[in-house]
């Protein structure tokens, strides 16, 4: 979460409006979610397109359950 959010905040600080954000692999998986949910009203990303490339690398560990709770609290996910 820290890496994904940090990338977006850095782009904002630089004032760079990307045409395309190309996310590579599972570790960038939250960037599209952040752009579509948290930054949907931000004019810097209004015309940005997102490409997500998935590789055949497996993530074999369990994610920390606190990560899901944090995403719920941030309003990025809805509890079913």
Beta strands, then each sheet from edge to edge (+ up, - down):
strand 1: 20-24
strand 2: 49-53
sheet 1: 1+ 2+
end
